[in-house]
Amino acid sequence: MENAELEVLEITRQMLEAMYTGDPEVHRKHSAADMSSYEWYISPQRIDGLEFHLKLIEGGGNGTAGRLDMLTPRVQIYGETAIVNYTLLKTSFGTESQPPQFATMNETRVFVKIDGIWQMVHLHKSPTK
C-alpha cells in the first residue's frame, strides 16, 4: 500500500476504536461537520451531521468490544479523495459458560483531504446477513 492508503487506513482504525472507547476527539478531527451516514441498525434514513455521532460517542458509543478486526480492507485514493471499505468483525468475549459472540457488517467510508487533514464526509454501513 502507498503512504496515503496506509494513513487513511490507520485513521479508520482509530475512528473505529474511538466509537467503542467513547473518545469523540478522533471523530471531531477526522470528520467533516456536514458528514452524512447510513447506519441500518440506527435508522433507515440518512443521518446528517457530525453532531449526532459526537453525542453517540459521548453517550457510550457502540458499547464495548473485546476485539475489532477490519477484514479485507480496500483503500482507493483519487487525488484528495479516499474510499475505504471492509467488513468489520466485532468480537465480544464470553465467560466460562458463554462462548464469544461475533457480529459483522460491511462499511464504506469516504474521506476528503481538507486543509491537509483526511476528514470523513460519508459513512455507509450495511448488514452482512
C-alpha positions, -999 to +999 in steps of 0.1 A: +000+000+000+010+036-006+016+060+022-017+078+017-036+045+018-018+034+050-026+068+066-063+066+057-065+030+069-049+040+102-073+069+107-102+045+100-089+021+127-086+050+152-122+061+144-135+025+150-116+022+182-129+056+193-165+045+188-160+017+213-139+036+238-160+067+240-134+091+226-151+118+204-119+138+196-108+114+169-141+118+152-140+156+157-106+158+140-113+134+111-150+140+102-164+169+083-191+188+101-216+181+073-208+144+071-236+120+062-242+084+071-264+054+065-264+031+095-290+004+091-292-006+128-299+031+138-322+044+112-334+035+077-329+072+067-297+091+061-283+108+092-267+142+085-241+160+106-212+151+128-230+163+160-251+131+160-220+109+161-203+130+188-233+127+211-234+090+204-198+086+213-201+108+244-231+087+255-211+055+254-206+049+217-213+014+204-208-003+237-178-025+243-159-047+220-133-072+231-117-070+196-124-052+163-110-065+130-112-050+096-115-079+072-103-075+036-098-037+038-095-019+005-083+017+001-087+037-031-072+071-035-083+096-062-064+128-057-077+143-024-105+117-020-101+083-004-126+054-002-122+027+024-143-004+025-141-035+046-161-060+067-160-052+104-158-082+127-167-073+163-158-099+189-173-098+224-156-123+246-178-146+267-173-162+300-166-198+310-202-207+305-208-185+274-187-185+242-175-154+224-202-135+204-194-123+168-211-096+147-202-084+112-212-056+090-199-041+058-187-005+059-176+021+034-160+054+044-153+083+021-126+108+031-116+141+016-083+159+024-094+193+038-066+217+050-041+188+049-063+165+072-082+135+060-118+140+070-147+116+066-176+130+046-197+099+043-201+066+061-223+037+049-229+005+069-249-025+058-256-059+073-237-089+062-267-113+066 
